[in-house]
Amino acid sequence: MTQIDFKSFITTVMMLIAIVLKQIDQTLGLVCPPNDLIAPCKCANYLNLIECSNITDDGSLRRIFQNLRQELDRDNSRLIYDEFKLVQSQLEIIGGEKKAEKPSPSSNDDIFAGIGFRRISLNRNSRLKRIEPETFASSFNITNEIIIEDNELLGQDRDDCVVLFDGLNRFTGLNTLHLTDNGVSVIPENAFNRQQPALRELFLTDNRIERIENNAFIGLSSLQMINLDGNLIEHLASRSLELPVDDQNESTDRLRFEQKPLKLFLRSNRLQTDSFPLTIFASLQRRSYLNLNLNNLTKLPQIIFQSFFKHRSLLSIAKNPLQCDCDFLWMMEQNFLYNSSDPKRDYLLRDYQCMIGIDDDGNQELIEEVNRNDFEHCPSEANNRPFRDCITKASNRFEEIECIESYRSQFSYNHKPRYKSTQLNRSIPKYYLDSPLIFILIIVIVQFYCHFHLCSFQCCQSLSLTATMVCLGSRKF
């Protein structure tokens, strides 16, 4: 092919592409107005996208979309775009002016002039603190994905959080929500209390969330994943993880075990054992995968977690300072704990580590697995079989809560070390060895006494407080 023929070929191809794109425009009714009418926003026909940056006030945004609406009306074009982006604006509030109770496309209170978007992206708006609930009213039945990222001031105030979730909960066709790297401080009560049957995935990572309140997700019947990694969560309300379930429908009950587990990610937060109310998992009547890695849990009390494992739910709890004492026995007895001698079994708790002491350098000494011999000294009532049977027989959340309330007085969380003194001695911090002579003499006496009594716990109980701390090798004085 000669150079002239090649140029002619390219020209022909470009003309055909232009004709096809023009035909697509005519078919879809996509029209972008002149740039000066919507500046500093940009309109891309072939991407069906409106992108706005450096917006300084609501009035500018309102004017831009009124101009766009007039252009669309003149060409009889549809009022839906695939995506709206608001990037690096100077806005503190979006939709700050009072809205009409029932916004209409022609209402002056509708900031987007009745134009809707299938996808909404609000990113890197460093001054943004609040989004009014009715801001995107023209998109409530259209939008299937929302991305709100890297707005560091958004939701810092509790009232702003309430308003934010009130708005997000109005998108009836929403499938995925990304609310990440913002200043959100709390997931308020009834945050998602309206029905959003299409919503499958919630990404709420790397915010400043400190607590989740009751009924936060109560309207999300189709939810498959909640990711709350990288927050500051210290408190969970007793019904914070409750999802809609028909307790009277037996077929629904069977489906709970057949459907894919609900994935709950709470990694890298500030959760401790007492962050979990006794009845929190009684309200989660659904098989789940719960990831609590990189928190501060020391125990997994049966009165809390028996309801969780009832539905064959899976728990990952790596990188927590677990104390695998007698309060850990109940999971061993019910074959929840991973056992390397039978690796193919369907264990519900695999990723765990037990802290057995502190080494000479002040680092935690950990083991990856426990066995039955580690619990020989534990009392038989540690398994609390009647409580287990009560939870197993309960047919709904209310009966499970009744079991918990009935048996709560029988559970004690006093620490019972599972290792004898000879095992704990290797973990005595170095500073004990540098103590005055009196403390060295006490150590010798304690070791001698415990050697013959074979039980460091009773040994330490029988001596003074100072001797107890030395015996256990786990506390400073």
C-alpha positions as CSV (number, residue, x, y, z in Angstrom):
1,M,0.0,0.0,0.0
2,T,1.4,3.4,-1.0
3,Q,1.7,6.3,1.4
4,I,-1.2,8.1,-0.4
5,D,-3.4,5.0,-0.2
6,F,-2.6,4.7,3.5
7,K,-3.5,8.3,4.2
8,S,-6.8,7.9,2.3
9,F,-7.5,4.7,4.3
10,I,-7.0,6.5,7.6
11,T,-9.1,9.5,6.5
12,T,-11.9,7.1,5.5
13,V,-11.8,5.3,8.9
14,M,-11.9,8.6,10.8
15,M,-14.9,9.8,8.8
16,L,-16.7,6.5,9.5
17,I,-15.9,6.8,13.2
18,A,-17.2,10.4,13.2
19,I,-20.4,9.3,11.5
20,V,-20.9,6.4,14.0
21,L,-20.3,8.7,17.0
22,K,-22.7,11.3,15.6
23,Q,-25.3,8.6,15.1
24,I,-24.8,7.4,18.7
25,D,-25.2,11.0,19.9
26,Q,-28.5,11.3,18.0
27,T,-29.7,7.9,19.3
28,L,-28.8,8.6,22.9
29,G,-29.7,12.3,22.8
30,L,-26.4,13.4,24.4
31,V,-25.7,17.0,24.0
32,C,-23.0,19.1,25.7
33,P,-23.5,22.9,25.7
34,P,-20.7,25.3,24.8
35,N,-17.9,25.2,27.3
36,D,-18.4,28.8,28.4
37,L,-21.9,28.0,29.6
38,I,-20.8,25.3,32.1
39,A,-17.3,26.4,33.0
40,P,-15.4,25.4,35.1
41,C,-17.2,22.1,34.6
42,K,-16.5,20.0,31.6
43,C,-18.9,17.9,29.5
44,A,-17.8,14.8,27.6
45,N,-20.4,13.5,25.1
46,Y,-18.8,10.1,24.4
47,L,-18.2,9.4,28.1
48,N,-21.6,10.8,29.0
49,L,-19.8,12.6,31.9
50,I,-20.0,15.9,33.7
51,E,-16.9,16.8,35.7
52,C,-16.7,19.9,37.9
53,S,-13.6,21.3,39.7
54,N,-12.7,24.5,41.6
55,I,-16.4,25.2,42.3
56,T,-16.6,27.9,45.0
57,D,-20.3,28.0,46.0
58,D,-23.6,26.4,45.5
59,G,-24.8,29.2,43.3
60,S,-22.2,28.5,40.7
61,L,-23.1,24.8,40.6
62,R,-26.8,25.7,40.3
63,R,-26.2,28.2,37.4
64,I,-24.1,25.6,35.5
65,F,-26.8,23.0,35.6
66,Q,-29.6,25.4,34.8
67,N,-27.6,26.2,31.6
68,L,-27.1,22.6,30.9
69,R,-30.8,21.9,31.4
70,Q,-31.8,24.6,29.0
71,E,-29.5,23.1,26.4
72,L,-30.9,19.6,26.9
73,D,-34.5,20.9,26.8
74,R,-33.9,22.7,23.5
75,D,-32.6,19.6,21.9
76,N,-35.2,17.3,23.5
77,S,-32.3,15.3,25.0
78,R,-32.7,13.0,28.0
79,L,-31.8,14.3,31.4
80,I,-29.6,11.5,32.5
81,Y,-25.8,11.3,32.5
82,D,-23.7,8.3,33.3
83,E,-21.5,10.1,35.8
84,F,-21.1,13.3,37.7
85,K,-17.7,14.2,39.3
86,L,-17.0,17.0,41.8
87,V,-13.3,17.2,42.4
88,Q,-11.2,19.7,44.4
89,S,-14.0,22.1,45.0
90,Q,-14.0,24.9,47.7
91,L,-17.5,24.0,48.9
92,E,-18.2,23.4,52.6
93,I,-21.8,22.4,52.1
94,I,-23.5,20.9,49.0
95,G,-27.1,21.8,48.8
96,G,-26.9,24.4,51.6
97,E,-30.1,26.2,50.6
98,K,-33.4,25.0,51.9
99,K,-35.0,22.4,49.7
100,A,-38.6,21.9,48.8
101,E,-40.3,19.0,50.5
102,K,-41.0,17.3,47.1
103,P,-38.4,18.5,44.7
104,S,-39.4,18.6,41.1
105,P,-37.3,19.0,37.9
106,S,-38.5,22.6,37.5
107,S,-38.0,23.5,41.2
108,N,-35.5,26.3,41.9
109,D,-34.4,24.4,45.0
110,D,-33.1,21.5,42.8
111,I,-29.4,22.2,42.6
112,F,-29.0,19.9,39.5
113,A,-32.1,21.2,37.7
114,G,-33.7,17.8,37.5
115,I,-30.6,16.1,35.8
116,G,-29.8,12.7,37.1
117,F,-26.6,10.6,37.3
118,R,-26.0,6.9,37.3
119,R,-22.8,7.3,39.1
120,I,-21.7,10.1,41.5
121,S,-18.1,10.8,42.5
122,L,-17.1,13.4,45.1
123,N,-13.4,13.3,45.6
124,R,-10.6,15.5,47.3
125,N,-12.9,18.3,48.4
126,S,-10.8,19.5,51.3
127,R,-13.3,21.9,52.7
128,L,-16.4,19.8,52.3
129,K,-18.2,19.2,55.7
130,R,-21.8,18.4,54.8
131,I,-24.0,17.1,52.1
132,E,-27.7,18.0,52.5
133,P,-30.1,15.0,52.1
134,E,-32.0,16.3,49.1
135,T,-29.0,17.5,47.1
136,F,-29.2,14.6,44.6
137,A,-33.0,14.2,44.6
138,S,-33.2,13.9,40.8
139,S,-30.9,10.9,41.0
140,F,-32.5,8.9,43.9
141,N,-34.1,6.4,41.5
142,I,-31.2,6.4,39.0
143,T,-27.8,6.2,40.7
144,N,-26.3,2.7,41.2
145,E,-22.9,3.7,42.5
146,I,-21.6,6.4,44.8
147,I,-17.9,7.2,45.4
148,I,-17.2,9.7,48.2
149,E,-13.4,9.6,48.9
150,D,-10.7,11.7,50.5
151,N,-12.9,14.5,51.9
152,E,-11.1,14.9,55.3
153,L,-13.7,17.1,57.0
154,L,-16.8,15.4,55.8
155,G,-18.8,14.0,58.6
156,Q,-16.6,15.0,61.5
157,D,-19.6,16.5,63.3
158,R,-22.2,14.0,64.5
159,D,-25.1,16.1,63.0
160,D,-23.3,16.2,59.7
161,C,-23.0,12.4,59.8
162,V,-26.7,12.0,60.5
163,V,-27.5,14.3,57.5
164,L,-25.0,12.5,55.3
165,F,-26.5,9.0,55.9
166,D,-30.0,10.4,55.6
167,G,-29.2,11.4,52.1
168,L,-27.3,8.2,51.1
169,N,-30.2,6.1,52.4
170,R,-32.5,7.7,49.8
171,F,-30.9,6.1,46.7
172,T,-33.3,3.2,46.1
173,G,-31.3,1.7,43.2
174,L,-27.9,2.0,44.8
175,N,-25.7,-1.1,44.4
176,T,-22.3,-0.1,45.8
177,L,-21.3,2.7,48.1
178,H,-17.7,3.8,48.6
179,L,-17.5,6.2,51.6
180,T,-13.7,6.0,52.3
181,D,-10.9,8.3,53.6
182,N,-13.3,10.9,54.9
183,G,-13.8,12.4,58.4
184,V,-16.9,10.3,59.2
185,S,-17.0,9.9,63.0
186,V,-20.0,7.7,63.6
187,I,-22.5,5.5,61.9
188,P,-25.6,6.8,63.5
189,E,-28.7,5.0,64.6
190,N,-31.0,4.0,61.7
191,A,-28.3,5.2,59.2
192,F,-29.7,2.8,56.6
193,N,-33.3,2.3,57.8
194,R,-35.0,2.7,54.5
195,Q,-35.3,-0.2,52.0
196,Q,-32.4,-0.3,49.5
197,P,-32.9,-3.8,48.0
198,A,-30.1,-3.4,45.4
199,L,-27.3,-2.4,47.9
200,R,-24.8,-5.2,48.0
201,E,-21.5,-3.6,49.1
202,L,-20.6,-1.0,51.7
203,F,-17.0,0.3,51.8
204,L,-16.6,2.5,54.9
205,T,-12.8,2.2,55.3
206,D,-10.2,4.6,56.6
207,N,-12.6,7.1,58.1
208,R,-12.6,8.3,61.8
209,I,-15.5,6.1,62.9
210,E,-15.5,5.5,66.7
211,R,-18.8,3.7,67.1
212,I,-21.7,2.0,65.3
213,E,-25.1,2.7,66.8
214,N,-28.2,0.5,66.9
215,N,-30.0,-0.5,63.7
216,A,-27.3,1.1,61.5
217,F,-27.9,-1.3,58.6
218,I,-31.5,-2.5,59.4
219,G,-32.9,-1.7,56.0
220,L,-30.3,-3.6,53.9
221,S,-31.8,-6.9,53.1
222,S,-29.5,-7.8,50.3
223,L,-26.2,-6.7,51.8
224,Q,-23.2,-9.0,51.1
225,M,-20.2,-7.1,52.4
226,I,-19.5,-4.3,54.9
227,N,-15.9,-3.1,55.1
228,L,-15.0,-1.0,58.1
229,D,-11.3,-1.5,58.1
230,G,-8.9,1.2,59.4
231,N,-11.3,3.1,61.6
232,L,-11.2,4.0,65.3
233,I,-14.1,1.8,66.4
234,E,-14.2,1.3,70.2
235,H,-17.9,0.6,70.7
236,L,-20.6,-1.5,69.0
237,A,-24.2,-1.1,70.1
238,S,-26.1,-4.3,70.9
239,R,-28.1,-4.1,67.7
240,S,-25.5,-2.4,65.5
241,L,-25.0,-5.4,63.3
242,E,-28.7,-6.3,63.0
243,L,-30.0,-6.9,59.5
244,P,-33.6,-7.5,58.4
245,V,-34.7,-11.1,58.9
246,D,-38.2,-12.7,58.9
247,D,-38.1,-14.6,62.2
248,Q,-41.4,-16.3,61.5
249,N,-40.4,-17.7,58.1
250,E,-38.9,-21.2,58.4
251,S,-37.8,-21.2,54.7
252,T,-36.0,-18.0,55.3
253,D,-34.3,-19.6,58.3
254,R,-33.0,-22.5,56.1
255,L,-31.7,-20.0,53.5
256,R,-29.5,-18.3,56.1
257,F,-27.3,-21.4,56.1
258,E,-27.3,-21.9,52.3
259,Q,-26.6,-18.3,51.2
260,K,-23.1,-16.9,51.0
261,P,-21.8,-15.6,54.3
262,L,-22.1,-11.9,54.9
263,K,-18.6,-10.5,55.0
264,L,-17.8,-8.1,57.9
265,F,-14.4,-6.5,57.9
266,L,-13.4,-4.7,61.1
267,R,-9.6,-5.0,60.8
268,S,-7.3,-2.4,62.4
269,N,-9.7,-0.8,64.8
270,R,-9.6,-0.3,68.5
271,L,-11.9,-3.1,69.5
272,Q,-11.5,-4.9,72.8
273,T,-13.4,-7.8,74.4
274,D,-15.7,-5.4,76.3
275,S,-16.5,-3.5,73.0
276,F,-19.0,-6.3,72.2
277,P,-22.3,-6.2,74.1
278,L,-23.5,-9.6,75.3
279,T,-26.4,-9.9,72.7
280,I,-24.7,-8.4,69.7
281,F,-24.5,-11.6,67.7
282,A,-28.0,-12.7,68.8
283,S,-29.2,-9.9,66.6
284,L,-27.1,-11.0,63.6
285,Q,-29.3,-13.9,62.5
286,R,-27.2,-14.7,59.4
287,R,-24.2,-16.8,58.5
288,S,-21.2,-14.5,58.4
289,Y,-17.5,-14.2,57.9
290,L,-16.1,-11.8,60.6
291,N,-12.6,-10.4,60.3
292,L,-11.3,-8.9,63.6
293,N,-7.6,-9.0,62.8
294,L,-5.3,-6.3,64.3
295,N,-7.5,-5.3,67.2
296,N,-7.0,-5.6,71.0
297,L,-9.2,-8.6,72.0
298,T,-7.9,-10.7,74.9
299,K,-10.8,-13.1,75.2
300,L,-13.7,-14.6,73.2
301,P,-16.3,-15.2,75.9
302,Q,-18.8,-17.9,75.2
303,I,-21.7,-15.8,76.4
304,I,-21.0,-13.4,73.5
305,F,-19.7,-15.6,70.7
306,Q,-21.8,-18.8,71.1
307,S,-24.6,-17.1,69.1
308,F,-22.1,-16.1,66.4
309,F,-20.9,-19.7,65.8
310,K,-24.4,-21.1,66.0
311,H,-24.9,-20.2,62.3
312,R,-21.5,-21.9,61.3
313,S,-20.1,-18.4,60.9
314,L,-16.4,-17.9,60.4
315,L,-14.0,-15.8,62.5
316,S,-10.6,-14.5,61.8
317,I,-8.8,-12.9,64.7
318,A,-5.1,-12.8,63.9
319,K,-2.8,-10.2,65.5
320,N,-4.9,-9.9,68.7
321,P,-3.3,-10.4,72.2
322,L,-5.5,-13.4,73.1
323,Q,-5.2,-15.1,76.5
324,C,-6.0,-18.7,75.8
325,D,-6.9,-19.6,79.4
326,C,-9.9,-21.6,80.7
327,D,-12.3,-19.2,79.0
328,F,-11.0,-20.5,75.7
329,L,-11.9,-24.1,76.5
330,W,-15.4,-23.9,75.1
331,M,-14.2,-23.4,71.6
332,M,-11.9,-26.4,71.9
333,E,-14.7,-28.6,73.2
334,Q,-16.9,-27.6,70.2
335,N,-14.1,-28.2,67.6
336,F,-14.1,-24.6,66.5
337,L,-10.3,-24.2,66.8
338,Y,-8.0,-25.2,64.0
339,N,-6.1,-28.4,64.7
340,S,-3.1,-29.1,62.5
341,S,-3.5,-32.9,63.1
342,D,-6.8,-32.7,61.1
343,P,-6.3,-29.8,58.8
344,K,-9.2,-30.6,56.4
345,R,-11.9,-30.2,59.0
346,D,-14.3,-27.2,58.6
347,Y,-12.9,-25.1,61.5
348,L,-14.7,-21.9,62.3
349,L,-11.7,-20.2,64.0
350,R,-8.4,-20.6,62.2
351,D,-6.4,-17.4,62.3
352,Y,-5.6,-16.9,66.0
353,Q,-2.5,-16.6,68.2
354,C,-2.2,-17.0,71.9
355,M,0.0,-14.7,74.1
356,I,1.8,-16.8,76.7
357,G,4.1,-14.2,78.1
358,I,6.7,-11.5,77.6
359,D,10.3,-12.2,76.6
360,D,13.4,-10.5,78.0
361,D,13.1,-7.8,75.4
362,G,9.6,-7.0,76.3
363,N,8.1,-8.6,73.2
364,Q,5.0,-10.9,73.3
365,E,5.6,-14.6,73.2
366,L,2.9,-16.2,70.9
367,I,1.8,-19.7,70.0
368,E,-0.2,-20.5,66.8
369,E,-2.2,-23.4,68.2
370,V,-3.6,-24.9,71.4
371,N,-4.5,-28.5,72.3
372,R,-6.5,-30.3,75.0
373,N,-3.5,-30.8,77.2
374,D,-3.3,-27.0,77.7
375,F,-6.7,-27.1,79.5
376,E,-6.2,-30.1,81.9
377,H,-6.3,-27.8,84.9
378,C,-9.6,-26.1,83.9
379,P,-12.8,-26.9,85.8
380,S,-15.4,-29.0,84.0
381,E,-18.0,-26.2,84.2
382,A,-15.9,-24.0,81.9
383,N,-17.7,-25.4,78.9
384,N,-21.2,-24.3,80.1
385,R,-23.0,-27.0,78.2
386,P,-26.6,-25.9,79.3
387,F,-26.0,-22.4,77.9
388,R,-24.8,-23.9,74.6
389,D,-27.9,-26.1,74.4
390,C,-30.1,-23.1,75.1
391,I,-28.6,-21.1,72.3
392,T,-28.7,-24.1,69.9
393,K,-32.4,-24.6,70.5
394,A,-33.4,-21.0,70.2
395,S,-35.4,-20.4,67.1
396,N,-35.0,-16.6,66.8
397,R,-33.1,-13.6,68.2
398,F,-35.5,-13.1,71.0
399,E,-35.1,-16.6,72.4
400,E,-31.3,-16.3,72.1
401,I,-31.3,-13.0,74.0
402,E,-33.4,-14.7,76.7
403,C,-30.8,-17.4,77.0
404,I,-28.1,-14.9,77.4
405,E,-29.9,-13.0,80.1
406,S,-30.8,-16.2,81.9
407,Y,-27.2,-17.5,82.0
408,R,-25.1,-14.4,82.2
409,S,-24.6,-14.7,86.0
410,Q,-22.9,-18.1,85.5
411,F,-20.1,-16.6,83.5
412,S,-16.9,-15.3,85.1
413,Y,-14.0,-13.8,83.3
414,N,-11.3,-14.1,86.0
415,H,-8.0,-14.8,84.4
416,K,-6.9,-18.4,84.9
417,P,-3.4,-18.9,83.5
418,R,-3.1,-22.2,81.6
419,Y,0.7,-22.5,82.0
420,K,2.4,-23.7,85.2
421,S,5.1,-21.5,86.8
422,T,7.9,-23.3,85.2
423,Q,6.5,-22.2,81.8
424,L,5.9,-18.7,82.9
425,N,9.4,-18.2,84.4
426,R,10.9,-17.9,80.9
427,S,8.8,-14.8,80.4
428,I,9.9,-12.9,83.6
429,P,11.1,-9.5,82.3
430,K,14.7,-8.6,82.7
431,Y,14.0,-5.8,85.2
432,Y,13.0,-8.3,87.8
433,L,16.6,-9.7,87.7
434,D,18.0,-6.2,88.3
435,S,15.8,-5.7,91.4
436,P,17.1,-5.5,95.0
437,L,18.1,-8.6,96.9
438,I,14.7,-8.9,98.7
439,F,12.9,-9.5,95.4
440,I,15.4,-12.1,94.3
441,L,14.8,-13.9,97.5
442,I,11.0,-13.7,96.9
443,I,11.4,-15.2,93.5
444,V,13.4,-18.1,94.9
445,I,10.8,-18.8,97.6
446,V,7.9,-18.6,95.1
447,Q,9.5,-20.9,92.6
448,F,10.3,-23.5,95.4
449,Y,6.8,-23.3,96.7
450,C,5.1,-23.6,93.4
451,H,7.4,-26.5,92.3
452,F,5.9,-28.7,95.0
453,H,2.3,-27.4,94.6
454,L,2.3,-27.7,90.8
455,C,-0.1,-24.8,90.3
456,S,1.2,-21.3,89.8
457,F,-2.3,-19.7,90.2
458,Q,-3.0,-21.1,93.6
459,C,0.6,-20.4,94.6
460,C,0.3,-16.8,93.7
461,Q,-3.1,-16.5,95.5
462,S,-1.5,-17.7,98.7
463,L,1.2,-15.1,98.8
464,S,1.4,-11.3,98.9
465,L,0.6,-9.0,96.0
466,T,4.2,-8.4,95.3
467,A,4.9,-12.1,95.2
468,T,1.9,-12.6,92.9
469,M,3.2,-10.2,90.3
470,V,6.6,-11.8,90.4
471,C,5.1,-15.3,90.1
472,L,3.0,-14.4,87.1
473,G,5.8,-12.5,85.5
474,S,3.3,-10.4,83.6
475,R,2.9,-7.2,85.6
476,K,5.1,-4.3,86.6
477,F,5.1,-2.8,90.2
